[in-house]
Amino acid sequence: MDASGEMAARLLSGDRAALARVISWAENADARYPAVLSAIYPRVGHAWRIGITGPPGAGKSTLTNELVATLRKRDETVGILAIDPSSPFSGGALLGDRIRMEERTADTGVFIRSMASRKSHGGLARAASDACDVMDAFGFSSILMETVGVGQSEYDVVAAADTVLVVLCPGAGDGIQAMKAGILEVADVLVVNKSDLPDADRLMMDLEDAVRMRTVRQEEGGWVVPVVACSARDETGIDDVIAAVDAHRSWQEAADLAGTRRAKRVAQVRRVVGERLEEELWGRLGNTDRAEALLGNSVTPYDVAEDILTSVLGSARDAAQADEV
C-alpha cells in the first residue's frame, strides 16, 4: 500500500493524526491528496455543513463555541474549520480559534482546525471545501466553518456550506452594511448576536424588513430567511439558532438537496480547474516571459492577453479536432 492509501485507511479507521495530516495535504495542494480523496470519497456527503460569517467583532467565535456545546448535547460530533487572519511574516494563522475554544479541545467528539487566510481567495475556498470533505469522511455529523469576516473570500468559502449563518450585532451599522454588501443574498439564517445591547430591536426590524422585501420578489415556496436573536456571551438564544438551522435543513431535504450540492461541486470543479490552468499558464508554459516580451508602447495588456488566449485555445481546438479524426 502506498503512502496515500495508508493515510486514507488510517483516516477511515478514526486516526485523528491522519485526519490532521490529510487536511494539511489538502491545504498545501500536496500531490498525494487527490489519491486520498478518491479513497475516502464514498464516505463524503453525510455531514451537515454550516458556514458562519459576518463582520469582525460580531461574536462569531463565541457563537461557534456555544453552537458546538449545544450540538454536543445532542450527541453530535463536530468538526470546526476556523479561517483566521494570517501572519504577514510566517503565513500562519493568528488568534487561532483553538485558543478561544480551549474548553472544546479536550472533547474527543470535537475537532478544531485553524486555516490561515494567507490573503487567498480561490485557493482558500478550495482548501476549505477539501478540509470539510476530509472531516466529513472521518465521520463528523456537523461541520462548522467560521470565516474571518465579510468579503469575497468569505463568500467563496461559505458557498461550500449547506446552511449559511450571517452574524451581525447592533451598534455597528451592520444592518445597513449587510444590505449594501449583499449579505442577504448568501444568508440562510440571519443572527443578531449581542441582542442584549441597545438598538438590537432596531437591527432586528431592519433585517426583517429587508427579508420581507426580498421574499416578495422570490418564487413561491422559496426559503424565507429567519432573523434570530441571541447573546452567545450569555448563552441565550442558541437553541433558536440551532432550530433555524434544523428548519433550513428540513426545507433543503424536502426541496432538492442533491441538486444544490451538485451545483456546489460543479463550482468546486471550476475553482480547481482555474487553479490548475493558472499554474500551467504562468508556470510550465512560460507565459510570464512571453507577456514580458510582447508588452511595449504600442501593445496593451489586452493585446497580450488575446495573443496568449488565441495560442492556448488554438492548441486546444487542434487537439480536439485531432481526436475527432
C-alpha positions as CSV (number, residue, x, y, z in Angstrom):
1,M,0.0,0.0,0.0
2,D,1.4,3.4,-1.0
3,A,1.5,6.5,1.4
4,S,-1.8,7.8,0.1
5,G,-3.6,4.5,0.6
6,E,-2.1,4.0,4.0
7,M,-3.2,7.5,5.1
8,A,-6.7,7.0,3.8
9,A,-7.0,3.7,5.7
10,R,-5.8,5.4,8.9
11,L,-8.2,8.3,8.5
12,L,-11.2,6.0,7.9
13,S,-10.3,3.9,10.9
14,G,-10.6,7.1,13.1
15,D,-6.9,8.1,13.4
16,R,-7.1,11.8,14.3
17,A,-3.4,12.3,13.5
18,A,-4.1,11.1,9.9
19,L,-7.1,13.5,9.8
20,A,-4.8,16.4,10.6
21,R,-2.2,15.3,8.2
22,V,-4.6,14.9,5.3
23,I,-6.1,18.3,5.9
24,S,-2.6,19.7,5.7
25,W,-2.0,17.9,2.4
26,A,-5.3,19.5,1.1
27,E,-4.4,22.9,2.3
28,N,-0.9,22.8,0.8
29,A,-2.1,21.2,-2.5
30,D,0.1,18.2,-1.9
31,A,0.3,15.8,-4.8
32,R,-0.7,12.9,-2.5
33,Y,-4.1,14.5,-1.6
34,P,-6.2,13.6,-4.8
35,A,-5.4,9.9,-4.3
36,V,-6.5,10.1,-0.6
37,L,-9.7,11.9,-1.6
38,S,-10.5,9.2,-4.2
39,A,-10.2,6.6,-1.5
40,I,-12.3,8.3,1.1
41,Y,-14.9,10.0,-1.2
42,P,-17.6,7.3,-0.9
43,R,-17.8,8.4,2.8
44,V,-18.3,12.0,1.9
45,G,-21.8,13.6,2.0
46,H,-23.3,12.7,5.4
47,A,-22.2,15.8,7.5
48,W,-24.3,19.0,7.6
49,R,-22.0,21.9,6.8
50,I,-22.7,25.2,8.5
51,G,-21.0,28.4,7.3
52,I,-20.7,31.2,9.9
53,T,-19.7,34.6,8.6
54,G,-20.2,38.3,9.3
55,P,-18.2,41.4,10.1
56,P,-15.3,41.3,12.6
57,G,-16.4,41.8,16.1
58,A,-19.9,40.3,15.6
59,G,-19.0,37.5,18.0
60,K,-18.7,34.7,15.5
61,S,-16.2,32.7,17.6
62,T,-18.3,32.9,20.8
63,L,-21.4,31.9,18.9
64,T,-19.5,29.0,17.2
65,N,-18.3,27.8,20.7
66,E,-21.9,27.8,22.0
67,L,-23.3,26.1,18.9
68,V,-20.7,23.3,19.4
69,A,-21.8,22.9,23.1
70,T,-25.5,22.6,22.0
71,L,-24.7,20.2,19.2
72,R,-22.7,18.0,21.6
73,K,-25.7,17.8,24.0
74,R,-27.5,16.2,21.1
75,D,-24.7,13.6,20.8
76,E,-23.5,15.0,17.5
77,T,-19.8,15.0,16.7
78,V,-18.5,18.3,15.4
79,G,-15.6,19.3,13.1
80,I,-14.7,23.0,13.2
81,L,-12.8,24.8,10.4
82,A,-11.8,28.3,11.6
83,I,-10.4,30.6,8.9
84,D,-8.1,33.1,10.7
85,P,-6.1,36.1,9.6
86,S,-2.5,35.3,8.5
87,S,0.8,36.4,10.0
88,P,2.5,38.7,7.5
89,F,5.8,37.0,8.4
90,S,5.1,33.3,8.7
91,G,1.8,33.0,6.8
92,G,0.4,31.1,9.8
93,A,-2.9,31.8,11.4
94,L,-3.1,34.4,14.1
95,L,-5.6,34.4,17.0
96,G,-6.4,30.7,16.3
97,D,-9.8,29.6,17.5
98,R,-8.1,26.8,19.4
99,I,-7.3,29.4,22.0
100,R,-10.8,30.8,22.1
101,M,-12.3,27.3,22.2
102,E,-9.9,25.8,24.6
103,E,-12.6,24.1,26.6
104,R,-13.6,22.1,23.5
105,T,-10.1,20.8,22.7
106,A,-10.3,18.0,25.3
107,D,-13.6,16.8,23.9
108,T,-13.0,13.7,21.7
109,G,-16.2,14.5,19.8
110,V,-14.8,17.8,18.6
111,F,-12.0,18.5,16.2
112,I,-10.8,22.1,15.6
113,R,-8.7,23.1,12.7
114,S,-7.5,26.7,12.1
115,M,-6.7,27.6,8.5
116,A,-4.7,30.7,7.6
117,S,-6.3,33.0,5.0
118,R,-2.9,34.0,3.5
119,K,-4.7,36.7,1.6
120,S,-6.1,34.0,-0.6
121,H,-9.4,33.8,-2.4
122,G,-9.9,30.8,-4.8
123,G,-7.2,28.7,-3.1
124,L,-8.8,29.3,0.3
125,A,-12.2,28.2,-1.0
126,R,-10.7,25.0,-2.5
127,A,-8.8,24.2,0.7
128,A,-11.8,24.9,2.9
129,S,-14.0,22.6,0.7
130,D,-11.4,19.9,0.8
131,A,-10.9,20.2,4.6
132,C,-14.7,19.8,5.0
133,D,-14.6,16.7,2.8
134,V,-11.9,15.2,4.9
135,M,-13.8,15.8,8.2
136,D,-17.0,14.6,6.5
137,A,-15.3,11.3,5.5
138,F,-13.9,11.0,9.0
139,G,-17.4,10.8,10.4
140,F,-18.3,14.1,12.0
141,S,-22.1,14.7,11.8
142,S,-21.8,18.5,11.7
143,I,-19.1,20.7,10.4
144,L,-18.8,24.4,11.2
145,M,-16.9,26.8,9.0
146,E,-16.1,30.2,10.7
147,T,-14.7,32.9,8.4
148,V,-12.5,35.9,9.1
149,G,-15.2,38.5,8.1
150,V,-17.3,39.5,5.2
151,G,-15.6,39.7,1.8
152,Q,-15.2,37.8,-1.5
153,S,-13.1,35.1,0.0
154,E,-15.7,34.5,2.7
155,Y,-18.5,34.3,0.2
156,D,-16.5,31.7,-1.7
157,V,-15.9,29.7,1.5
158,V,-19.4,29.7,2.7
159,A,-20.6,28.6,-0.8
160,A,-19.4,25.2,0.3
161,A,-21.9,25.2,3.3
162,D,-25.3,23.6,3.4
163,T,-26.6,26.4,5.7
164,V,-25.0,29.8,6.0
165,L,-25.4,31.9,9.2
166,V,-24.6,35.6,8.8
167,V,-23.9,37.0,12.2
168,L,-24.5,40.7,12.9
169,C,-24.5,42.8,16.0
170,P,-26.2,46.1,17.0
171,G,-24.5,49.4,17.3
172,A,-22.0,48.9,14.4
173,G,-24.2,49.9,11.4
174,D,-24.3,46.2,10.5
175,G,-27.9,46.3,9.2
176,I,-27.1,48.9,6.6
177,Q,-23.8,47.4,5.7
178,A,-25.4,44.0,5.3
179,M,-27.8,45.4,2.7
180,K,-25.1,47.3,0.9
181,A,-22.8,44.3,0.7
182,G,-25.5,41.9,-0.5
183,I,-25.1,39.7,2.6
184,L,-28.8,38.8,2.4
185,E,-28.0,37.0,-0.9
186,V,-25.8,34.5,0.9
187,A,-27.6,34.2,4.2
188,D,-29.9,31.2,5.0
189,V,-30.2,32.4,8.6
190,L,-29.6,36.0,9.9
191,V,-28.3,36.0,13.5
192,V,-28.4,39.2,15.6
193,N,-25.8,38.4,18.3
194,K,-25.3,40.5,21.4
195,S,-29.1,41.0,21.5
196,D,-28.9,42.5,25.0
197,L,-27.2,45.6,23.6
198,P,-29.1,48.8,22.8
199,D,-30.5,49.0,19.2
200,A,-30.8,45.3,18.9
201,D,-34.5,45.5,18.3
202,R,-34.0,48.2,15.6
203,L,-31.5,45.9,13.8
204,M,-33.9,43.0,14.0
205,M,-36.7,45.2,12.5
206,D,-34.4,46.5,9.7
207,L,-33.3,43.0,8.8
208,E,-36.9,41.6,8.9
209,D,-38.0,44.4,6.6
210,A,-35.1,43.6,4.2
211,V,-36.0,39.9,4.2
212,R,-39.7,40.8,3.6
213,M,-38.8,42.9,0.6
214,R,-36.7,40.1,-0.8
215,T,-39.3,37.5,-0.2
216,V,-41.8,39.4,-2.3
217,R,-39.5,39.1,-5.3
218,Q,-38.7,35.4,-4.9
219,E,-40.6,32.3,-6.2
220,E,-43.4,30.8,-4.2
221,G,-42.1,28.0,-1.9
222,G,-38.7,29.5,-1.6
223,W,-36.8,29.6,1.7
224,V,-37.7,32.6,3.9
225,V,-34.6,33.7,5.8
226,P,-35.4,33.9,9.5
227,V,-33.9,36.6,11.7
228,V,-32.9,35.1,15.1
229,A,-31.7,37.0,18.2
230,C,-29.2,35.5,20.6
231,S,-26.5,36.5,23.0
232,A,-23.7,34.0,22.7
233,R,-21.8,35.5,25.6
234,D,-24.8,34.9,27.9
235,E,-25.6,31.6,26.3
236,T,-29.1,32.7,25.4
237,G,-31.0,32.1,22.2
238,I,-28.6,29.4,21.0
239,D,-31.4,26.8,20.8
240,D,-33.3,29.2,18.5
241,V,-30.3,29.4,16.2
242,I,-30.0,25.6,16.1
243,A,-33.7,25.4,15.4
244,A,-33.4,27.7,12.4
245,V,-30.6,25.6,11.1
246,D,-32.7,22.5,11.5
247,A,-35.6,24.1,9.7
248,H,-33.4,25.1,6.8
249,R,-32.0,21.6,6.6
250,S,-35.6,20.1,6.5
251,W,-36.5,22.6,3.8
252,Q,-33.4,21.7,1.7
253,E,-34.0,18.0,2.1
254,A,-37.7,18.4,1.0
255,A,-36.6,20.6,-1.9
256,D,-33.6,19.4,-3.9
257,L,-30.6,18.9,-1.6
258,A,-28.9,16.6,-4.1
259,G,-29.2,19.2,-6.9
260,T,-28.0,22.0,-4.6
261,R,-24.9,20.0,-3.5
262,R,-24.2,19.0,-7.1
263,A,-24.1,22.7,-8.2
264,K,-21.7,23.4,-5.4
265,R,-19.5,20.6,-6.6
266,V,-19.5,22.0,-10.1
267,A,-18.4,25.3,-8.6
268,Q,-15.6,23.4,-6.8
269,V,-14.5,21.8,-10.1
270,R,-14.3,25.2,-11.7
271,R,-12.1,26.5,-8.9
272,V,-9.8,23.5,-9.2
273,V,-9.6,23.8,-13.0
274,G,-8.9,27.5,-12.7
275,E,-6.1,27.0,-10.2
276,R,-4.5,24.2,-12.3
277,L,-4.8,26.3,-15.5
278,E,-3.2,29.3,-13.8
279,E,-0.3,27.1,-12.6
280,E,0.1,25.7,-16.1
281,L,-0.2,29.0,-18.0
282,W,2.2,31.0,-15.9
283,G,4.4,28.2,-14.7
284,R,5.2,25.3,-17.0
285,L,4.0,27.0,-20.3
286,G,6.1,30.1,-19.6
287,N,3.6,32.7,-20.4
288,T,5.0,35.2,-17.9
289,D,8.1,35.5,-20.0
290,R,6.0,35.7,-23.1
291,A,3.9,38.5,-21.7
292,E,7.0,40.5,-20.7
293,A,8.5,40.1,-24.2
294,L,5.3,41.1,-26.0
295,L,4.4,44.2,-23.9
296,G,5.5,47.5,-25.5
297,N,4.5,51.1,-26.1
298,S,2.0,50.1,-28.8
299,V,1.0,46.7,-27.3
300,T,-1.6,46.8,-24.5
301,P,-2.1,44.2,-21.8
302,Y,-5.3,43.3,-23.6
303,D,-3.4,42.7,-26.8
304,V,-1.0,40.4,-25.0
305,A,-3.9,38.6,-23.3
306,E,-5.6,38.0,-26.6
307,D,-2.4,36.6,-28.1
308,I,-1.9,34.2,-25.2
309,L,-5.6,33.1,-25.3
310,T,-5.5,32.6,-29.0
311,S,-2.4,30.4,-28.7
312,V,-3.8,28.3,-25.8
313,L,-7.3,27.9,-27.2
314,G,-6.0,27.3,-30.7
315,S,-3.9,24.4,-29.3
316,A,-6.9,23.0,-27.5
317,R,-9.0,23.2,-30.7
318,D,-6.3,21.4,-32.7
319,A,-6.1,18.6,-30.1
320,A,-9.9,18.2,-30.1
321,Q,-10.0,18.1,-33.9
322,A,-7.2,15.5,-34.0
323,D,-9.2,13.3,-31.5
324,E,-12.3,13.5,-33.8
325,V,-10.2,12.3,-36.8
